[in-house]
Amino acid sequence: MKKDQPILPASTEPKDFTIATIGSHTALQILKGARDEGMRNLVICKKGSERPYQSYGVADEILTVDDWSEWNEELEEELIKRNAIVIPHGSFIAYMGHERVQDMRAMYYGTKEILHWESDRTMERQWLEKANLKLPRVFAKPEDIDKPVIVKFHGAGGGFGYFVVKTAEQFYEVKNRKYPDQNDFVIQEYILGVPLYIHYFYSPLTKELEIMSFDKRYESNADSIGRIKAQDQLTANIHTSYTIVGNIPVVVRESLLPQFFEMGERVVEVSQDLCGKGLFGPFCLETIVTRKLEVFVFEISARIVAGTNPFIEGSPYTALKYKEPMSTGRRLARDIKQAIEQGRLEEVLG
């Protein structure tokens, strides 16, 4: 059962609030974004991971825990006392889990219910299909494989453990040898093309969808294996892996932008029929663009993604719209600030 939510502060002064997040993923960007908008911030770190937030000087306050299981009533009371608004990101969801997020009493930016649609593959696919997006084919069982596929384990940390095969025999050979205990996976058609991650922001205050930036991931060893000739790969028994190491900024063909705007708008519109306030704030469509410029969507992240980190001083796209450097972290801080000033804070809280 959900715990009772606290009464929202009546203040319309941003200085009376604190933007808070967990020390990982996009925390540096979120903290700086709060600072840039003149708001206080706070980061919660697992002991031993404080160094970046101390070194870069972006945190007004650092709270530490020995383990994420210590996210308890006492910690939440500290957040509530500071009028803290918690910003979710990928590590936050991974550490906390959806059920604990649902029970949080501290203020939370975004729609909590959308996390269930994002985390359940069947529900996520239904959502994207209703938004009329082109999706890769999914195979119900290994025996159905009749073309190259990529096998993804649920919750795989940053692409770790993904592998590509083209027959059921290859699937079982790799699966049984390398991942015998992993049984929660999806078998997805392998689309040949350019991986492109589209970073959106939708404000419930302005009702406007913005494209903030684009990136592609730098994956080990998928992005380095091409430097080794095939014969040497076979001799050295080197296999492709897709563990994400970093993110690379991308500027796309301008003629693709109208389609990308329409895709994001449809995703938001459908979400508003699916749950609560629907999807708002930062989100990302993870796509593959083929040589014929077909755009396949293989996943959605209903929160800020690490691919926005190259744009802490803004992107070529935000430079067109804003007079000041606008990161995704700063954009969500501005959304919160405007909601507070307009007495509409409840509209941006889950």
Beta strands, then each sheet from edge to edge (+ up, - down):
strand 1: 18-22
strand 2: 40-46
strand 3: 62-65
strand 4: 84-86
strand 5: 107-108
strand 6: 138-139
strand 7: 149-153
strand 8: 163-165
strand 9: 185-189
strand 10: 194-202
strand 11: 209-221
strand 12: 242-249
strand 13: 281-289
strand 14: 295-301
sheet 1: 3+ 2+ 1+ 4+ 5+
sheet 2: 6+ 9- 7+ 8-
sheet 3: 12+ 11- 10+ 13- 14+
end
